[in-house]
Amino acid sequence: WPSCQIQCVSSAVGFPDAAAATCANVVSVMSKWLFEWLPHVSPQSFRIDAIRSLDKRGHLRISTTSQWGLEMITSITSRFKEAFPEVTFELFQANADNLKKMLESEAIDFALMSVGSREELTENYELLQEEELFFAVPASHPYCRQNPGAELSEEELIRSFSCTHLLLSKKGTANRTLADKIFSRYPHGLSSVSEVNGMTMTRELVAQGVGAAFIPTSCRQEEARIHYYALRPRLVRYNVLVHRKNLVLNQPEQFFHSCVVNYYSYP
């Protein structure tokens, strides 16, 4: 098709002019069905209403590594399905390494994940929230009975818990990255460590008195059995929305993106 006809159709459908500059961009925006349909129709016979309808179908591929991501998706789903009932969610829960690979291979469209530093926020990352991590200790631990306060310095952590079994997240996660930074400053401060995959299991092990752990605000529960200390300096991770490269948002994707980036603004 001549570029003027492509621009005409794209404008009628409601896509921005910048996206209609070339046939390649139109194909990217309208997806594979439009690429297959274009050679068989003329601009005069195009049914604009049909294109608008098709743009509201399809599926979104979303993955998350964290409890906060699951809670966000659960909260957003009903509102999204009301607006786009014909769009299907493909939801994946993956560890950080696999999630990054899925993004690179374009196996998913969006990811909700946590990172350990602002240096990891590249052009495809959007910061949603800073989240504080607490040092969680069994309430029965002798230190808690003697120190019922709410804060703990890094030096005090190493000094008072060097003989306590530590339950750390798997390597590659934001939580483990942050913990390792602390322990790298005190290389002789650890005596016993286990790796645990998942905050629910970690929290329960702490509550049962098995060991201590770093637990983010979104997973803070069992206050009667766990004492949470805020670290000084503060220990924070960054909760982000990541999209795959070359993603041009259609209407459902725009709506999902808006729900996510405005999630913490809702009452």
Salt bridges, closest charged atoms under 4 A:
ASP49 OD1 - ARG52 NH1 3.65
GLU86 OE1 - ARG57 NE 3.13
GLU90 OE2 - HIS59 NE2 3.20
GLU106 OE1 - ARG244 NH1 3.86
ASP109 OD1 - ARG61 NH2 2.82
ASP109 OD1 - ARG244 NE 2.92
GLU126 OE2 - HIS257 NE2 2.64
GLU130 OE2 - ARG118 NH2 2.86
GLU131 OE1 - ARG237 NH2 2.95
GLU132 OE2 - ARG232 NH1 3.64
GLU132 OE1 - ARG234 NH2 3.78
GLU151 OE2 - ARG232 NH2 3.19
GLU154 OE2 - ARG185 NH2 2.77
GLU156 OE1 - ARG159 NH2 2.29
ASP180 OD2 - LYS171 NZ 3.66
ASP180 OD1 - ARG176 NE 3.01
GLU195 OE1 - LYS170 NZ 3.50
GLU195 OE2 - ARG176 NH1 2.77
GLU204 OE1 - ARG225 NH2 3.25
GLU222 OE1 - ARG225 NE 3.12
GLU223 OE2 - ARG220 NE 2.79
